[in-house]
Amino acid sequence: MFLAMKEIMRNKTRFSMIVIIFVLIAWLVFILSGLGNGLSTLAASVFKNMDADYVVFQQGSQSSMSKSLLPEQWVAEAEQLPDVSAAAPMGSTMATALKGQSNRNEDKVDIAIIGIQPGTFLEPPVVEGERLSSDHPNNVIVNVTMKDEGFRLGDTFQLDGSTESLTIVGFVKDQTYNHVPAVFTPMAEWRKIAFAAPGSDKGIADPVNAIMLQGKNIDPRAVDGKLTDTDTVTRAKAVQGMPGYKEESGTILMMLVFLLAISAFVLGVFTYVMTIQKTHQFGIMKAIGARNGFLSRAIMSQVLVLSLASIVIGVLLTYGTAAIMPKGMPFKLETNLVVGYSIVLLVIALLSSLVSVRRMTKMDPLQALGRVE
Amino acid sequence: MEQGLQLREITKYYAEGPNRIAALDHVSISVAPGEFVAVVGPSGSGKSTFLSIAGALLRASEGEVFLNGRNITKLSDKELSNIRLKEIGFIMQSSNLVPYLNVLDQLLVVKRMAGKVKAEDKKFAIRLLEELGLGSKLASFPEELSGGEKQRTAIARAFVNDPNVILADEPTASLDTRRAHEVAGLIAQEVKSRRKAAIMVTHDERLLEYCDKVYRMEDGKLNLV
């Protein structure tokens, strides 16, 4: 640490240039991860925030709600299965909410209608207003972001291409689906909307899209063995099955991985070049008795100081960026995500400096004496 | 137990194509504490190889090196590095200071290599630097020092760990006559007052007056002059 700090203080320009580069990389890593997190939240927060462990789909539905249809009576059967502590049906369909009879662009809002049975574990807690009730099938609870679109508590809105109209009785938080706000309706109302066309229920009585199960030790194969033609998957798998979800998060993840690889090389090469420049110095210090461990610590602690400083600046800049970002941006920073990527960056920096440490240990102190005869 | 530095029948071969060249040919020398010995000779005569072996930087092909009676011929790299740190003080050609450390830190970093720097270490380092006329330069960096001052810092650095052996490799190579005399005189003075076994490799014949014995190295053979 002594040598590392003395050298940094003596060569501020050189080291601040390295810090600037690493800050930019760290900044971009954090922004991308926030963006990826925001997008995946937008795409699937209904799934991610619900308190279910397994999802029962129709066989052949590729873990996708829109491709799956099951009779609701199986909910009762599923509840009887071993290790299942609770089961609840769920349906989803995309729709457009119309504010009044207006034809203006801003008065049409895409929504995802999520049909659930009121009172089950799938019903999210309301932050404002009241809960769903089976007695009033047209009363719905909606994601709080609909307020930004001008919807208020007690508003009634029409669905485009449908005779149904819904009344907002409550707001819920962090409930989006397929990038649009979720509107929770009682099951009966959802069926009216989703199966308005004759025959679209394929003749299934009381159809639902999927059945959510609670229970940590559920054996999916046992569930599929009891129910006919079902495919039971974990909730995480169901999230992956959402249309476009894998592609979207895969793109972000690929960029992040590339960025991390680039940061490893950029830092590694910088340290390596500086280490080679210091061959003579390391040689002198070895000649006067410095052990490899002493000099390795000097290199590593220097990288540690530089990367820690860069990461801290990067984090601050990221929060600054988040503060001035437009509200519509799907950007969501989470502390554990920031901490996680900080650690990854730090580890990458330290690992990449090992190449330099190895180079240093191979340097010959004899070179310091100038000539070898 | 014999004090100081002894080299017995040291031979060092370098492979050169199919032949091997003896850079050192059965070299023996003994330097007692308080004795300042000079080794002179033309370049290519094996002086550097000799100093590297005496300084535990290079292993001999044959023969043994004793430091205060301890045979260091067969020690591991790590042990040799420890010997260099604690038992040997190197004075190299000028400009071999660490560029980003000030004069005092040049000495303290050697202490740090061995562990923690205590308050008395710092006091000792400052006293040493004052003795060598660098009292006003403690906070200066190498680039702000003259050639003579740099070399005096290097002398102080060699003495800071209180080693038993001082080895100097052309310590006056880049200095003018007056500074060369000053530096050689200071080395001699410290060697005498602190009772170190010292060897100086040089081809500067002006400096031999400061030494107790002069050896001449020629084609790998060492002879007392």
Contacts between the chains, C-beta under 8 A, distances in Angstrom:
chain1	res1	chain2	res2	distance
A	2	B	109	6.9
A	2	B	112	5.6
A	3	B	98	7.8
A	3	B	101	7.9
A	3	B	109	6.7
A	6	B	100	5.5
A	6	B	101	5.7
A	6	B	105	6.4
A	7	B	100	4.6
A	9	B	100	7.8
A	10	B	99	7.6
A	10	B	100	3.6
A	10	B	141	7.3
A	11	B	100	6.5
A	281	B	98	5.8
A	281	B	99	7.2
A	284	B	92	6.8
A	284	B	96	5.0
A	284	B	97	7.9
A	284	B	98	7.1
A	285	B	98	6.9
A	285	B	109	7.6
A	285	B	113	7.6
A	286	B	81	7.1
A	287	B	55	7.5
A	287	B	57	6.2
A	287	B	84	6.8
A	287	B	90	5.7
A	287	B	92	7.2
A	288	B	84	6.5
A	288	B	85	7.0
A	288	B	89	7.9
A	288	B	90	5.4
A	288	B	110	6.1
A	288	B	113	7.8
A	288	B	157	7.0
A	288	B	158	7.8
A	289	B	81	5.8
A	289	B	82	7.0
A	289	B	83	7.8
A	289	B	84	4.0
A	289	B	85	2.5
A	289	B	86	7.1
A	289	B	88	7.5
A	289	B	110	7.1
A	289	B	113	5.8
A	289	B	114	7.7
A	289	B	161	7.7
A	290	B	81	7.3
A	290	B	85	7.4
A	290	B	113	4.9
A	291	B	78	6.6
A	291	B	81	5.1
A	291	B	82	7.5
A	291	B	85	7.8
A	291	B	113	7.1
A	292	B	81	7.9
A	294	B	112	7.7
A	294	B	113	5.3
A	365	B	57	5.5
A	366	B	52	5.8
A	366	B	57	5.5
A	366	B	58	6.3
A	368	B	92	6.4
A	368	B	96	6.4
A	369	B	48	6.2
A	369	B	51	7.1
A	369	B	52	6.4
A	369	B	57	7.2
A	369	B	92	6.3
A	369	B	169	5.6
A	370	B	48	7.6
A	370	B	92	7.5
A	370	B	93	5.9
A	370	B	169	7.3
A	370	B	170	7.9
A	371	B	48	5.6
A	372	B	48	6.5
A	372	B	49	7.4
A	372	B	52	7.5
A	373	B	23	5.8
A	373	B	43	7.9
A	373	B	44	6.1
A	373	B	45	7.9
A	373	B	46	6.0
A	373	B	47	7.4
A	373	B	48	4.9
A	373	B	49	5.2
